[in-house]
Amino acid sequence: MEHWLPQIFLFGGGVYALAGSVFNWNWFFEDDFSGLMVEWLGRKGARIFYAGLGLFLVFVGWVFTL
């Protein structure tokens, strides 16, 4: 099971970031770090950033399982 743990965390974190971006959850973007990203990039920019990050993490988690 330990072998799959990093892939599970990468995939799960990617799904979490992607879902927060797609569904535009207020509680997701009011977090300290997310709030900083919103301050720097604006709400729309932060959503795009987290969508890209989520897709990247899902992809990396999937590639590491191969």
Backbone as XML, in Angstrom:
<?xml version="1.0"?>
<chain id="A" units="angstrom">
  <residue number="1" name="MET">
    <atom name="N" x="0.825" y="-1.204" z="0.000"/>
    <atom name="CA" x="0.000" y="0.000" z="0.000"/>
    <atom name="C" x="0.861" y="1.257" z="0.000"/>
  </residue>
  <residue number="2" name="GLU">
    <atom name="N" x="2.031" y="1.216" z="0.624"/>
    <atom name="CA" x="2.878" y="2.400" z="0.685"/>
    <atom name="C" x="3.323" y="2.851" z="-0.695"/>
  </residue>
  <residue number="3" name="HIS">
    <atom name="N" x="3.406" y="1.905" z="-1.615"/>
    <atom name="CA" x="3.832" y="2.242" z="-2.973"/>
    <atom name="C" x="2.826" y="3.169" z="-3.658"/>
  </residue>
  <residue number="4" name="TRP">
    <atom name="N" x="1.565" y="3.033" z="-3.357"/>
    <atom name="CA" x="0.514" y="3.820" z="-4.015"/>
    <atom name="C" x="0.200" y="5.129" z="-3.295"/>
  </residue>
  <residue number="5" name="LEU">
    <atom name="N" x="0.720" y="5.309" z="-2.103"/>
    <atom name="CA" x="0.374" y="6.475" z="-1.301"/>
    <atom name="C" x="0.694" y="7.810" z="-1.984"/>
  </residue>
  <residue number="6" name="PRO">
    <atom name="N" x="1.875" y="8.016" z="-2.564"/>
    <atom name="CA" x="2.130" y="9.301" z="-3.242"/>
    <atom name="C" x="1.189" y="9.553" z="-4.419"/>
  </residue>
  <residue number="7" name="GLN">
    <atom name="N" x="0.880" y="8.509" z="-5.171"/>
    <atom name="CA" x="-0.022" y="8.671" z="-6.307"/>
    <atom name="C" x="-1.427" y="9.039" z="-5.844"/>
  </residue>
  <residue number="8" name="ILE">
    <atom name="N" x="-1.857" y="8.453" z="-4.757"/>
    <atom name="CA" x="-3.182" y="8.760" z="-4.225"/>
    <atom name="C" x="-3.245" y="10.211" z="-3.777"/>
  </residue>
  <residue number="9" name="PHE">
    <atom name="N" x="-2.188" y="10.678" z="-3.093"/>
    <atom name="CA" x="-2.169" y="12.069" z="-2.644"/>
    <atom name="C" x="-2.086" y="13.044" z="-3.809"/>
  </residue>
  <residue number="10" name="LEU">
    <atom name="N" x="-1.289" y="12.741" z="-4.811"/>
    <atom name="CA" x="-1.204" y="13.607" z="-5.986"/>
    <atom name="C" x="-2.546" y="13.675" z="-6.705"/>
  </residue>
  <residue number="11" name="PHE">
    <atom name="N" x="-3.129" y="12.522" z="-6.966"/>
    <atom name="CA" x="-4.408" y="12.475" z="-7.664"/>
    <atom name="C" x="-5.506" y="13.156" z="-6.851"/>
  </residue>
  <residue number="12" name="GLY">
    <atom name="N" x="-5.558" y="12.864" z="-5.550"/>
    <atom name="CA" x="-6.580" y="13.464" z="-4.682"/>
    <atom name="C" x="-6.422" y="14.970" z="-4.564"/>
  </residue>
  <residue number="13" name="GLY">
    <atom name="N" x="-5.185" y="15.434" z="-4.435"/>
    <atom name="CA" x="-4.942" y="16.878" z="-4.366"/>
    <atom name="C" x="-5.312" y="17.564" z="-5.666"/>
  </residue>
  <residue number="14" name="GLY">
    <atom name="N" x="-5.052" y="16.899" z="-6.777"/>
    <atom name="CA" x="-5.427" y="17.456" z="-8.078"/>
    <atom name="C" x="-6.927" y="17.559" z="-8.242"/>
  </residue>
  <residue number="15" name="VAL">
    <atom name="N" x="-7.635" y="16.519" z="-7.839"/>
    <atom name="CA" x="-9.100" y="16.542" z="-7.926"/>
    <atom name="C" x="-9.661" y="17.631" z="-7.022"/>
  </residue>
  <residue number="16" name="TYR">
    <atom name="N" x="-9.086" y="17.786" z="-5.832"/>
    <atom name="CA" x="-9.514" y="18.814" z="-4.879"/>
    <atom name="C" x="-9.322" y="20.218" z="-5.457"/>
  </residue>
  <residue number="17" name="ALA">
    <atom name="N" x="-8.140" y="20.488" z="-6.017"/>
    <atom name="CA" x="-7.851" y="21.804" z="-6.588"/>
    <atom name="C" x="-8.727" y="22.065" z="-7.804"/>
  </residue>
  <residue number="18" name="LEU">
    <atom name="N" x="-8.906" y="21.059" z="-8.640"/>
    <atom name="CA" x="-9.734" y="21.212" z="-9.832"/>
    <atom name="C" x="-11.194" y="21.448" z="-9.463"/>
  </residue>
  <residue number="19" name="ALA">
    <atom name="N" x="-11.699" y="20.707" z="-8.496"/>
    <atom name="CA" x="-13.090" y="20.885" z="-8.069"/>
    <atom name="C" x="-13.296" y="22.264" z="-7.436"/>
  </residue>
  <residue number="20" name="GLY">
    <atom name="N" x="-12.348" y="22.717" z="-6.634"/>
    <atom name="CA" x="-12.456" y="24.046" z="-6.037"/>
    <atom name="C" x="-12.506" y="25.125" z="-7.097"/>
  </residue>
  <residue number="21" name="SER">
    <atom name="N" x="-11.749" y="24.937" z="-8.156"/>
    <atom name="CA" x="-11.727" y="25.908" z="-9.243"/>
    <atom name="C" x="-13.011" y="25.866" z="-10.069"/>
  </residue>
  <residue number="22" name="VAL">
    <atom name="N" x="-13.439" y="24.690" z="-10.434"/>
    <atom name="CA" x="-14.611" y="24.547" z="-11.302"/>
    <atom name="C" x="-15.881" y="24.999" z="-10.589"/>
  </residue>
  <residue number="23" name="PHE">
    <atom name="N" x="-16.041" y="24.594" z="-9.330"/>
    <atom name="CA" x="-17.263" y="24.929" z="-8.594"/>
    <atom name="C" x="-17.183" y="26.283" z="-7.885"/>
  </residue>
  <residue number="24" name="ASN">
    <atom name="N" x="-16.017" y="26.937" z="-7.948"/>
    <atom name="CA" x="-15.844" y="28.288" z="-7.412"/>
    <atom name="C" x="-16.265" y="28.363" z="-5.941"/>
  </residue>
  <residue number="25" name="TRP">
    <atom name="N" x="-15.776" y="27.425" z="-5.137"/>
    <atom name="CA" x="-16.133" y="27.372" z="-3.721"/>
    <atom name="C" x="-15.553" y="28.561" z="-2.982"/>
  </residue>
  <residue number="26" name="ASN">
    <atom name="N" x="-16.394" y="29.314" z="-2.291"/>
    <atom name="CA" x="-15.921" y="30.462" z="-1.519"/>
    <atom name="C" x="-14.952" y="30.035" z="-0.424"/>
  </residue>
  <residue number="27" name="TRP">
    <atom name="N" x="-15.273" y="28.967" z="0.294"/>
    <atom name="CA" x="-14.408" y="28.519" z="1.386"/>
    <atom name="C" x="-13.045" y="28.082" z="0.863"/>
  </residue>
  <residue number="28" name="PHE">
    <atom name="N" x="-12.980" y="27.610" z="-0.363"/>
    <atom name="CA" x="-11.701" y="27.216" z="-0.956"/>
    <atom name="C" x="-10.834" y="28.436" z="-1.228"/>
  </residue>
  <residue number="29" name="PHE">
    <atom name="N" x="-11.440" y="29.497" z="-1.742"/>
    <atom name="CA" x="-10.686" y="30.693" z="-2.099"/>
    <atom name="C" x="-10.511" y="31.662" z="-0.939"/>
  </residue>
  <residue number="30" name="GLU">
    <atom name="N" x="-11.117" y="31.405" z="0.205"/>
    <atom name="CA" x="-10.923" y="32.246" z="1.377"/>
    <atom name="C" x="-9.855" y="31.690" z="2.320"/>
  </residue>
  <residue number="31" name="ASP">
    <atom name="N" x="-9.267" y="30.570" z="1.960"/>
    <atom name="CA" x="-8.142" y="30.003" z="2.704"/>
    <atom name="C" x="-6.967" y="30.976" z="2.641"/>
  </residue>
  <residue number="32" name="ASP">
    <atom name="N" x="-6.032" y="30.866" z="3.572"/>
    <atom name="CA" x="-4.905" y="31.802" z="3.620"/>
    <atom name="C" x="-4.103" y="31.813" z="2.328"/>
  </residue>
  <residue number="33" name="PHE">
    <atom name="N" x="-3.650" y="30.643" z="1.862"/>
    <atom name="CA" x="-2.834" y="30.604" z="0.654"/>
    <atom name="C" x="-3.666" y="30.930" z="-0.581"/>
  </residue>
  <residue number="34" name="SER">
    <atom name="N" x="-4.872" y="30.386" z="-0.666"/>
    <atom name="CA" x="-5.734" y="30.680" z="-1.813"/>
    <atom name="C" x="-6.111" y="32.148" z="-1.835"/>
  </residue>
  <residue number="35" name="GLY">
    <atom name="N" x="-6.318" y="32.728" z="-0.656"/>
    <atom name="CA" x="-6.618" y="34.153" z="-0.580"/>
    <atom name="C" x="-5.466" y="34.994" z="-1.092"/>
  </residue>
  <residue number="36" name="LEU">
    <atom name="N" x="-4.260" y="34.530" z="-0.830"/>
    <atom name="CA" x="-3.084" y="35.221" z="-1.354"/>
    <atom name="C" x="-3.046" y="35.141" z="-2.878"/>
  </residue>
  <residue number="37" name="MET">
    <atom name="N" x="-3.394" y="33.983" z="-3.423"/>
    <atom name="CA" x="-3.433" y="33.835" z="-4.881"/>
    <atom name="C" x="-4.535" y="34.714" z="-5.482"/>
  </residue>
  <residue number="38" name="VAL">
    <atom name="N" x="-5.656" y="34.816" z="-4.801"/>
    <atom name="CA" x="-6.739" y="35.686" z="-5.270"/>
    <atom name="C" x="-6.286" y="37.140" z="-5.238"/>
  </residue>
  <residue number="39" name="GLU">
    <atom name="N" x="-5.549" y="37.503" z="-4.197"/>
    <atom name="CA" x="-5.039" y="38.867" z="-4.083"/>
    <atom name="C" x="-4.058" y="39.185" z="-5.219"/>
  </residue>
  <residue number="40" name="TRP">
    <atom name="N" x="-3.198" y="38.239" z="-5.558"/>
    <atom name="CA" x="-2.202" y="38.448" z="-6.615"/>
    <atom name="C" x="-2.800" y="38.384" z="-8.018"/>
  </residue>
  <residue number="41" name="LEU">
    <atom name="N" x="-3.666" y="37.395" z="-8.257"/>
    <atom name="CA" x="-4.140" y="37.113" z="-9.617"/>
    <atom name="C" x="-5.584" y="37.528" z="-9.877"/>
  </residue>
  <residue number="42" name="GLY">
    <atom name="N" x="-6.314" y="37.871" z="-8.835"/>
    <atom name="CA" x="-7.743" y="38.093" z="-8.976"/>
    <atom name="C" x="-8.462" y="36.751" z="-8.888"/>
  </residue>
  <residue number="43" name="ARG">
    <atom name="N" x="-9.762" y="36.796" z="-8.705"/>
    <atom name="CA" x="-10.526" y="35.551" z="-8.521"/>
    <atom name="C" x="-10.466" y="34.675" z="-9.766"/>
  </residue>
  <residue number="44" name="LYS">
    <atom name="N" x="-10.653" y="35.283" z="-10.941"/>
    <atom name="CA" x="-10.641" y="34.515" z="-12.180"/>
    <atom name="C" x="-9.255" y="33.925" z="-12.438"/>
  </residue>
  <residue number="45" name="GLY">
    <atom name="N" x="-8.211" y="34.704" z="-12.203"/>
    <atom name="CA" x="-6.854" y="34.211" z="-12.382"/>
    <atom name="C" x="-6.526" y="33.072" z="-11.425"/>
  </residue>
  <residue number="46" name="ALA">
    <atom name="N" x="-6.989" y="33.188" z="-10.191"/>
    <atom name="CA" x="-6.760" y="32.129" z="-9.210"/>
    <atom name="C" x="-7.502" y="30.861" z="-9.613"/>
  </residue>
  <residue number="47" name="ARG">
    <atom name="N" x="-8.689" y="31.003" z="-10.155"/>
    <atom name="CA" x="-9.437" y="29.828" z="-10.622"/>
    <atom name="C" x="-8.706" y="29.151" z="-11.767"/>
  </residue>
  <residue number="48" name="ILE">
    <atom name="N" x="-8.162" y="29.932" z="-12.679"/>
    <atom name="CA" x="-7.402" y="29.358" z="-13.793"/>
    <atom name="C" x="-6.141" y="28.680" z="-13.274"/>
  </residue>
  <residue number="49" name="PHE">
    <atom name="N" x="-5.463" y="29.329" z="-12.339"/>
    <atom name="CA" x="-4.252" y="28.750" z="-11.748"/>
    <atom name="C" x="-4.556" y="27.404" z="-11.090"/>
  </residue>
  <residue number="50" name="TYR">
    <atom name="N" x="-5.609" y="27.343" z="-10.270"/>
    <atom name="CA" x="-5.930" y="26.111" z="-9.568"/>
    <atom name="C" x="-6.466" y="25.034" z="-10.508"/>
  </residue>
  <residue number="51" name="ALA">
    <atom name="N" x="-7.127" y="25.433" z="-11.585"/>
    <atom name="CA" x="-7.546" y="24.441" z="-12.580"/>
    <atom name="C" x="-6.317" y="23.830" z="-13.239"/>
  </residue>
  <residue number="52" name="GLY">
    <atom name="N" x="-5.355" y="24.659" z="-13.607"/>
    <atom name="CA" x="-4.122" y="24.143" z="-14.202"/>
    <atom name="C" x="-3.339" y="23.286" z="-13.226"/>
  </residue>
  <residue number="53" name="LEU">
    <atom name="N" x="-3.243" y="23.733" z="-11.981"/>
    <atom name="CA" x="-2.545" y="22.960" z="-10.956"/>
    <atom name="C" x="-3.229" y="21.613" z="-10.735"/>
  </residue>
  <residue number="54" name="GLY">
    <atom name="N" x="-4.559" y="21.637" z="-10.676"/>
    <atom name="CA" x="-5.300" y="20.390" z="-10.477"/>
    <atom name="C" x="-5.093" y="19.415" z="-11.623"/>
  </residue>
  <residue number="55" name="LEU">
    <atom name="N" x="-5.159" y="19.913" z="-12.850"/>
    <atom name="CA" x="-4.927" y="19.044" z="-14.004"/>
    <atom name="C" x="-3.506" y="18.491" z="-13.996"/>
  </residue>
  <residue number="56" name="PHE">
    <atom name="N" x="-2.544" y="19.335" z="-13.648"/>
    <atom name="CA" x="-1.158" y="18.894" z="-13.583"/>
    <atom name="C" x="-0.977" y="17.801" z="-12.536"/>
  </residue>
  <residue number="57" name="LEU">
    <atom name="N" x="-1.539" y="17.982" z="-11.344"/>
    <atom name="CA" x="-1.381" y="16.992" z="-10.280"/>
    <atom name="C" x="-2.072" y="15.679" z="-10.625"/>
  </residue>
  <residue number="58" name="VAL">
    <atom name="N" x="-3.247" y="15.751" z="-11.240"/>
    <atom name="CA" x="-3.934" y="14.535" z="-11.673"/>
    <atom name="C" x="-3.085" y="13.811" z="-12.713"/>
  </residue>
  <residue number="59" name="PHE">
    <atom name="N" x="-2.539" y="14.558" z="-13.657"/>
    <atom name="CA" x="-1.701" y="13.956" z="-14.693"/>
    <atom name="C" x="-0.453" y="13.306" z="-14.093"/>
  </residue>
  <residue number="60" name="VAL">
    <atom name="N" x="0.222" y="14.002" z="-13.190"/>
    <atom name="CA" x="1.442" y="13.460" z="-12.571"/>
    <atom name="C" x="1.095" y="12.219" z="-11.749"/>
  </residue>
  <residue number="61" name="GLY">
    <atom name="N" x="0.010" y="12.254" z="-10.998"/>
    <atom name="CA" x="-0.407" y="11.080" z="-10.239"/>
    <atom name="C" x="-0.708" y="9.906" z="-11.135"/>
  </residue>
  <residue number="62" name="TRP">
    <atom name="N" x="-1.324" y="10.155" z="-12.274"/>
    <atom name="CA" x="-1.635" y="9.101" z="-13.226"/>
    <atom name="C" x="-0.358" y="8.547" z="-13.864"/>
  </residue>
  <residue number="63" name="VAL">
    <atom name="N" x="0.565" y="9.432" z="-14.242"/>
    <atom name="CA" x="1.815" y="8.988" z="-14.867"/>
    <atom name="C" x="2.636" y="8.145" z="-13.895"/>
  </residue>
  <residue number="64" name="PHE">
    <atom name="N" x="2.675" y="8.522" z="-12.627"/>
    <atom name="CA" x="3.448" y="7.766" z="-11.648"/>
    <atom name="C" x="2.868" y="6.387" z="-11.384"/>
  </residue>
  <residue number="65" name="THR">
    <atom name="N" x="1.606" y="6.171" z="-11.712"/>
    <atom name="CA" x="1.017" y="4.842" z="-11.520"/>
    <atom name="C" x="1.425" y="3.899" z="-12.645"/>
  </residue>
  <residue number="66" name="LEU">
    <atom name="N" x="1.906" y="4.437" z="-13.754"/>
    <atom name="CA" x="2.285" y="3.576" z="-14.881"/>
    <atom name="C" x="3.636" y="2.942" z="-14.698"/>
  </residue>
</chain>
